[in-house]
Amino acid sequence: MRIIAGHWRSRHLCAPNNFVTRPVPDRVKESIFNKLGSYYGCPGELPAIHVADAFSGSGSMGLEALSRGAESCTFFERDPEAISALKLNLSALDVGTAASVVRGDAWRKAVARSDGGPLDLILLDPPFRDSSDPSESGAVHRYLSKMSNLGDASLLIVLHHEVSVAPFVLPGDRWTVLDERRFGRNVVTFFER
């Protein structure tokens, strides 16, 4: 695993050895950040936004965001080995106060910045089994419903899921699908509020 672009370009990241987490393939990560750069009007970079990396694993996605210019990233992870790898990566890159780590399940935790301010972007990469139910009672839809009620500021959620799963937005939702990208069995859906 490595950081693709920005301040820490080409720096390698350590990963947990337990195979509980699933890293985002480089070509998927690059496509996500190309779309985000275009969305925010700064190709190859990000503006000084506040990001949450939910189900962060070793932090690859959130660290990519920080490397490209995000102001802060809050990492949410529940696996102890993944948290150890994440903390090693944060230390090796000397990230400092731009990052905070929240230990626990991102489905249940209040996803917010450490200072309580609003988020601009949530990188949501749950285990594929957790995102297999696109119905109203499924974990992703419940999460989108919870996040739709947090303030009136704009928010972008980038969801990495399997190709076999149908869209998650139901009639009446505050969310719209901005874009969807497919890479073999990987799909990335961009939700905008």
N, C-alpha and C positions, 0 to 999 in steps of 0.2 A: 504494500500500500504506500502511496505517495501523495504529496500535494502537487496538483497540476500546475497552478499558476499563482502569481502574486508574490508577496514579500518572501514567503517560504518555498517558492517554486522548487520542485524536484527533491524536497526533503522527504526522507522515508519515515514512515510511521510504524511503531510496533503494534502488534495485534494480539489479542488473547489467544492462548493455545487450546482453549476448550471447545472451539467450534460451535458455541452457543450463538454467537453473533454472525451475521452475514454481511461482509463488506460490500459496498456499492461498487460495481465494476467501473474502471476508469472511464470507459467511453460513455457510460450512463451519467457519471458525475460530471464529465466535461459538457455533455449536452444540457444538463440541468443548469450549470452555471453560465453557459452561453445564452440560454433562454432568460435567466435572471438578469444578466448584464444588459440584454436587449430590453427587457421589461423596465428596468430602472434607468435606461438611457445612458449606460456607461459600459459598452462592450468590453469583456474581459475582466471587468472589475465589479465591485459593489459599492454603493454609497455608504455613508456612515449609519447603517441601519442596525437594529437590535434583532438578534436571531435566537431561536431556540432549536437545538438539535435533539429531538425527541427520539428515544431508543438509539442513543448515539454510539453505542459500541465503543470503539477506541477513539471516536471523535473525528473521523475522517471528513465528514460533511461540514461540521461546524468549524473545524480548523481551516478547511478550504475557504469558507465564508470569511473568516478573520483574515486569512492571507490575502484575500482579494479586496479588503477594505472595510468589512463590517466593523462597527464600533464595539459590539459586545456579542457574546454568545453564551447562553445558558445550556449546559449539557445535562440531559436527563438519561439515566441508565440505572438498571436494577441488578445486573450481573456483577458480582464482586471482581472476577477476573477482568472483565471489560473495563470496570472502573479503574483497576490498577494500571492497565495499559493506557487508558485515557490520561490518567495523572502523569504517567511517564512521558507521554507525548506533550502534554501541556508544559511540563518542566523542561524537556529537551528543546522546545521552541521558545522558552522563556516568555510565555503568553502574558503572565501577570494578571492584573485586575480586569482585563478584557474578557476573561472567562470565569464562569462559576459552574460548579458541579452539584447537581441535585441527585442524591441517591434515592431510587425508588421507581415505581412503575408510572410511566408518563400517562397511561390511561387514567390513573387515579389521582395523580398529583395536580395541583393547580399550576398550569403552565404559564409562567410569567417571568419577567426579568427579576434578577436578585434585588434590584432597587424598587420593585413594584410598578415601574413604568410599563407602557404598552410595548408589545412586540410588533415588528413589521413583517417578519418572515418566520415560519415554522417549517423545518425540514423534518418530515414525519416518515420514518423508515421502520415500522414495526415488523416483527416476525411475520412471514407470509401467512402462517396459520391464523394470526390475529386479524388479518385484513381479508379473510376469505368470505366473509358474510357482508354483502353490500346492502342488506335490508335495513330498515329503520332500527331494528334491535341489534344490529352488528356494531362492533367496537368502533369502526371508523365513523359511521354515521352518528353515533352517540358523541364521539369526540368533536365532530364538525358542529353538531348542535350546541355543545357546551361552549365551543370557541366562538360561535356566532353571537352569543350573548355578552361577550366581553367588550364593552365600549362600542363607540361608533367609528373609530379610526379604521382605515383600510388595513387589511391583513391578507397576506398571501400564504397558502399552505401548499407545500410540495410533497405529494404522497408517492412513495415507491411501493408498488404492489405487483402481484402476478397478473399475467395476461388473461388468465381464465376468469378474472373477477369483473363483473359488470360495473358501470358507473355508480357512484355513491350518492350523487345529488338527487334528491327527490323533489317533486313538485312542492312549492311553498318554502323551500330552503332559501336562506339569505346568500348562499354560495352559488357562484357560477363557475363552470369549467372553462378556464382561460385557454388551456392547451393540454394535449395528451401526446406522449411520445412512447413508441414501442421499440424494444430491443430484445428480440427473441422472447424469452418468458418474462422479461422485466418490462413493466409499464410505469411511466411517471406521469401523474396527473397533477396539474396546477389548478388549485382552487383559489378564487378571488372573492373577497367580501367587500 
